Amino acid sequence: MIPQQIIDALKKVFAFSDDKLKVTNPDLSTSSNGNLKVVSIPEKSTEQVFTSKSIAANSSADFTVSNEYSAVIVTVKASYDASATSGVRVRWLYSPDNTNFDSPEDAEDAGYYKDLTFAVGATRQRTVPIPLLQKYTKVQIVNLDGSKSVTVDVWKTLMR
């Protein structure tokens, strides 16, 4: 399911007309028939944020992204303990000033999270696109297990 905030952002740029997708944003380049011209491929930058990082039970590891970019694509690979009972959540919190972030409860209420699938002793990987709606976005990798740590590898790809 596509998050509502992404759908809302797309509606600001595109609209359907005569069963065709049309560009509605005048700042974008279009051809004479109204089709969007690809002017350039978005600049992106990928880096590994965590390598074999152990996250304790009921804890999280996080990193912050500034909105000089339009989106961050987060890929998480989690290796679960053979006795684990819960998995990993990717949650994001917004802030206008890098100090006052959304509370985790309100972020989850707004749907600003994705859970990796879980299986005892297994390794799972998931990629999560996150729109950067505020000046700062804190991405949290949350271990939902109450008694076992989890080992994660995390990459972020920043999109202009």
C-alpha positions in Angstrom: 0.0 0.0 0.0 1.3 3.4 -0.9 1.4 5.9 2.1 -1.2 8.7 1.8 1.5 11.4 2.0 3.1 10.1 -1.2 -0.2 9.9 -3.0 -1.0 13.5 -1.9 2.5 14.6 -3.2 1.9 12.9 -6.6 -1.5 14.6 -6.9 0.2 18.0 -6.8 2.2 17.1 -9.9 0.0 14.7 -11.9 -3.7 14.4 -12.8 -5.8 12.1 -15.0 -7.4 13.6 -18.1 -9.1 11.5 -20.8 -7.8 8.3 -19.1 -4.2 9.6 -19.5 -1.8 10.7 -16.8 -1.1 14.5 -17.3 1.4 16.8 -15.7 -0.3 19.6 -13.8 2.8 21.2 -12.3 3.9 24.1 -14.6 7.5 23.9 -13.4 7.9 20.5 -15.0 8.9 20.2 -18.7 6.2 18.7 -21.0 6.1 17.9 -24.6 3.5 19.5 -27.0 1.1 16.7 -26.3 1.3 17.2 -22.6 3.5 14.2 -21.7 6.3 14.7 -19.2 9.8 15.0 -20.6 12.6 13.4 -18.7 15.0 16.2 -18.2 17.4 14.5 -15.9 17.6 11.5 -13.6 17.3 12.5 -10.0 20.6 12.7 -8.1 21.0 10.1 -5.5 23.5 9.2 -2.9 23.8 5.8 -1.2 25.7 4.9 2.0 25.7 2.1 4.5 24.6 3.6 7.8 24.9 0.5 10.1 27.0 -2.6 9.5 26.3 -5.7 11.7 24.9 -3.4 14.3 23.4 -5.1 17.4 20.3 -3.5 18.7 19.4 -4.5 22.3 15.9 -5.8 23.2 13.3 -3.0 23.3 15.8 -0.5 21.9 16.5 1.4 18.7 19.3 2.8 16.6 18.6 6.0 14.5 20.0 8.5 12.1 18.7 11.9 10.9 18.3 13.2 7.4 17.9 16.9 6.4 15.5 17.9 3.7 18.0 19.1 1.2 16.7 15.9 -0.4 13.1 14.9 -1.3 13.1 11.3 -0.1 15.2 8.7 1.7 15.1 5.1 0.7 16.0 2.9 3.7 17.0 -0.7 3.3 17.2 -2.8 6.4 18.5 -6.4 6.7 17.7 -7.9 10.1 19.1 -11.2 11.4 16.9 -12.6 14.2 18.0 -14.7 17.1 16.9 -18.3 17.3 14.9 -17.5 20.4 13.5 -14.1 19.3 9.8 -13.5 19.5 9.3 -10.2 17.6 10.9 -8.4 14.7 12.1 -5.0 13.6 10.3 -1.8 12.8 11.4 1.1 10.6 9.9 4.3 12.0 10.4 7.9 11.0 9.8 11.1 13.1 9.6 14.6 11.6 11.0 17.8 13.1 11.2 21.5 12.0 14.4 22.2 14.1 16.3 18.9 14.7 15.2 19.1 18.4 11.5 18.7 18.6 10.6 15.4 16.8 7.2 13.7 16.6 6.6 11.4 19.5 7.0 7.7 18.5 3.3 7.1 19.4 2.1 9.9 17.2 4.3 8.9 14.3 2.9 5.4 14.5 -0.6 6.7 14.7 0.1 8.6 11.5 1.4 5.5 9.8 5.0 6.6 9.7 6.4 3.1 10.1 6.9 -0.3 8.3 7.6 -3.6 10.0 9.9 -6.2 8.5 8.5 -9.7 8.4 9.6 -12.0 11.2 10.6 -15.6 11.5 12.6 -17.1 14.4 16.3 -17.4 13.5 15.8 -16.0 9.9 17.2 -13.0 8.1 14.8 -10.6 6.5 15.3 -7.5 4.3 12.9 -4.7 3.4 13.2 -1.4 1.5 11.1 1.5 2.7 10.7 4.8 0.8 10.3 7.8 3.2 9.2 11.2 1.9 11.1 14.1 3.6 8.2 16.3 4.6 9.9 18.4 7.3 13.4 20.0 7.5 14.6 17.0 9.6 13.6 13.4 9.6 14.9 10.9 12.2 14.8 7.3 11.0 14.6 4.7 13.8 15.4 1.0 13.5 13.4 -0.4 16.4 13.9 -3.9 17.9 10.4 -4.9 19.0 11.7 -8.1 20.8 11.5 -7.8 24.6 14.4 -10.1 25.4 16.7 -10.7 22.4 18.9 -8.4 20.5 18.8 -8.2 16.7 21.7 -7.6 14.2 21.0 -5.2 11.4 22.6 -3.8 8.3 21.1 -0.5 7.1 21.6 1.5 3.9 20.1 4.9 3.0 19.7 6.3 -0.5 19.0 10.0 -0.6 17.0 11.3 -3.6 17.1 14.9 -4.7 
